[in-house]
Amino acid sequence: MNISTHTLSNGCRVLIRPTPYKQILSIVATVEWGGRDDPPELAGRTNLMSRLLTQGTETRSAFQIAEAMESIGGSIDAECGHDWISVETQTVEADWRQAVDLLSDCLFHSVFEPAEFEKERALVQSEIRRRDDHKFAFAYRHFQRLFYRGHPYAITTEGEEETLAALERDSLLDLYSQAIRPDRMLLVAVGNVPESEFLGELEKCFPQPSSSPALARIAPSLEPGAGRGETQDIPRNFEQGFVIVGYPGPLIGTDEGAALRLACAVLGEGMSSRLFSRLRDRDHLAYQVGASLAPRQLASHLLLFIGTGPDTVDQACEGMIREAQGIVAEPPSPEELDRALQYVLGKFLVGRQTNGSLAHFMSAYELLGLGWEWGEIFPDRIRAVKPSDIQDAARAFIQNPAIAIVRPTRPAE
């Protein structure tokens, strides 16, 4: 595989992956600064800053940025996660110079116009209000606070209405000047570009870093999982109940990580999973059920969730814990393991079909310390997992959960 790696004179790392049979070019620039780096009183600051990166620069308005991308049939978007910010452009390969120009303009010459600042802040606050109307999002926010109590991951990347209301534009400008630096950036280009010309254009468009030291990331003062063994019961004006049961996850890239990934699929991914077939179909406890393994840079987590009736909340919670812990006593059968394997591999491979998804995957693997090659070896690591490996991983991680229960207060109609 002809993937080249480079480091620009300003410290920006660059990966280039040609795709001979595709004419689309995806460029993802990732900055090692994320929502977890916001202090609690400024929660949501990094997310708001990232959303404003494409909303006006020194030479282009938000409309002109959108118009420039539209004129070449492309797009540019920014997003903020817990661990990093990413800005992505997608165009046809022939327009790579325009893509680099717009990307560098948004990254290094944003101005955060007061009107755009106020508009985007109001939009995020509105999204936060709507978020709490969704049972899973509401329950997950409370689970996150409980499980990661005292840890940077306890804070949502969007922040809260109150912290956003207290933010000032100058605070975003200060963060922007210190965090968005080429020497803390990874750029991944997936598509066909003339390599030497592309690197030369990046050298021309991307500035040298400031002489001042890079802004230090917040170091966690506590290990994750402080809320394990606790249950938070949250009354809410819903007609149905919702429960999340969560456990710590292993480091991504370890053998335990591969085993727990398959355990997650056996437990709650797909209609043949144990939670679906037993709690939903057999016991009639769920209208929604599932499981997810959420990878994070500092600390991952495995969660099981169920939406249930107002009178079966406790029974549903007990059932999820029973099934989770039962995977030790009842390891996956050959049929279960094969189904889980095919499910995980299929989802993984389908998710890597586009240049954009490939660029995001490669960026994530690099920043997680696995190297971009992890995506190429992951299928073999998953295929090597045995039922006994799943049992061992379950013994190590599936115990002493943190539980968030949303208990409905509105009578069902």
Summary of the structure (lengths in Angstrom):
residues: 413
radius of gyration: 22.7
end to end distance: 58.8
largest distance: 66.0
contacts: 1412
relative contact order: 0.16
helix: 47%
strand: 19%
